[in-house]
């Protein structure tokens, strides 16, 4: 059994800022904060980590508001996604179509998004039929490696004796995806569609680095006997 854990943003799809806009709406709604949010890096990070950095300059404790905030944020995200012209990235649909027809492949998510936001994004871009909600999400931890361990636990429970350690892959778009793959002894495939250059990604020493997923046959070649 091949187990393939996909990152969402920059790997499967792009939302062009809909997430940050939803955070702005939620900050305004919950704390009446309309001043510009601090510049925080979002690539490869978990919602928990991003929001901790957004909250701190305002003297707010993210942990205290975590559950309510993530739930309200997800509600706003549902409205902001159609306002921004995001889209599914090249090759993703034909690739998932091929993978989901195989009985030797289990598809999962390994994302910094909180579970609710991840599922909203996947559904908005009509990819929900390929993923059953299996994976690791950024609700609880600021560490992507921790999210990877959650994903691995969930996968092992689901796949059980068919699980093959040497056939576990993480597919992402940042060096953090490569690092978290290593944290669970998975192989990594990275794509340049999230804004990181090939040079930057190769510094993380991924197993495979591609411009994008559009050459479906070449991608599948890494996941065949
Ligand atoms: Mg990403």
Boltz pocket constraint, residues with backbone or C-beta under 6 A from the ligand:
constraints:
  - pocket:
      binder: B
      contacts: [[A, 7], [A, 8], [A, 9], [A, 10], [A, 11], [A, 43], [A, 44], [A, 172], [A, 173], [A, 174], [A, 194]]
      max_distance: 6.0
